[in-house]
Amino acid sequence: MDRENRLKRLRFRAWHRGTKEADLMIGGFFDAHHLAWDDVEIDWFETFLEEQDVDIMAWAMGVQPVPRKYQGPMMDSLKTLTYVPIAK
């Protein structure tokens, strides 16, 4: 699959998680960062999306420890939560 179609597929999966909170966190992260990703980072995100939303959200909020395979710069970016829109 070419890069463009792969990213389209990942964007859909990131924004259709099942809860609004997970959509905003995971989809927002994708939208904020995907243009800068290389193939290794796209692979990471693709694997990451196979995890349960409750786990992803707990890792991002620091409630649960991050599994070793997800530790690194991508998870550090996810943990900032600065990409989540907050209504005022």
CORVENQUI-V696580 format. One line per field, one symbol per residue. ss: DSSP state (~ for helix, > for strand, _ for the rest). A space follows every 10 residues. Layout:
BEGIN
ss: ???
END
This chain:
BEGIN
ss: __~~~~~~~~ ~~~~~____~ ~~~~~~~~~~ ~~~~~~__~~ ~~~~~~~~__ __~~~~~~~~ ~______~~~ __~~~~~~~~ ________
END
